[in-house]
C-alpha cells in the first residue's frame, strides 16, 4: 500500500473512532440521571436488580456498546470504500415476476437442501422480461469498481451470525438487488457478497456459520480480513486498519472510563 493511501486510511479510522467514542460518551453521560436511560433502566428489572450494581452496569453498557460498535464498523468501511470505489446504498429499478419466482425456487431448494448455493443460480438465469414492476432495495454497500467495470452488492454483518430466518431473507434481498441492477441494462459485471467485519473465531482460523453456508456460495463470502482487504483494495488493508485502530484505542478506553465515573462504578 502506498504511503499516502495508508495515511488516508489512518485518518479515516481516527476520525470515525473519535466520533464513535464521543457519541457513546455523550449518550450515556446525558442519561445518567434519567431513570429510563439505557443503563439505569436495567435497575427496573425485578430479576436483575437483585444482582450487584456493577454487574447491572456492565451488562447494560456492553449491550449498548455492541450495537453502536457494529454501526461504527459499517460507517468506517463505507468511508474507506469511497477511497477506491463509487459508493451508494440503494438499488432502484424494475423486477420481473419470473425473476421473483426463480428467487423463490432457489431459496426453497437451499432450504430443503436440494441444492448447494452457486453463483450460477442467478448469473445464468436469463429469461425474457414481460411483467416488470417498480422495485428498490437499501444496500449496506453498493460499490462500483470502474477499473474493471464491476458492481459489488454487499450485505455486511459484524460477526456474521444469521439464524434460519435471516439467512434466506438476506440471500433473497441480495438476489433481488442483483436482478434489479441487471434489469437496468448496466453493461457491467455484478457480484454478490456476504461479509463480516471480523472473524469471530480469530482472523487466522476457519470461519463457519451453518445457515450462512446453507445459502451463500464460498465465492460470495468476504470474512473479516478478506472484507477489509477488499474495501481497501489492497492485501495489506486489514493490517493497516487494525493498526490504526490499535494506535487510537485509547480514545475509546478514555470514553469508557469517563462514563464509568459518572455512574460511580
Secondary structure, DSSP 4 states (H G I P E B T S, - for coil): --HHHHHHHHHHHHHHHHHHHHHHHHHHHHTTT-TTSTTGGGGG-TTGGGS-HHHHHHHHHHHHHHHHHHHHHHHHHHHHHTTTSEEEEEEEEEEEHHHHHHHHHHHHHHHTTSS---THHHHT-------EEEEEEEEEEEEEETTTTEEEEEEEESS----TTHHHHHHHHHHHHHHHHHHTT--SEEEEEEEESS-TT-TTSPP--HHHHHHS-GGGEEETHHHHHHHHTSTTHHHHHHHHHHHTTHHHHHHHHHHHHHTT-
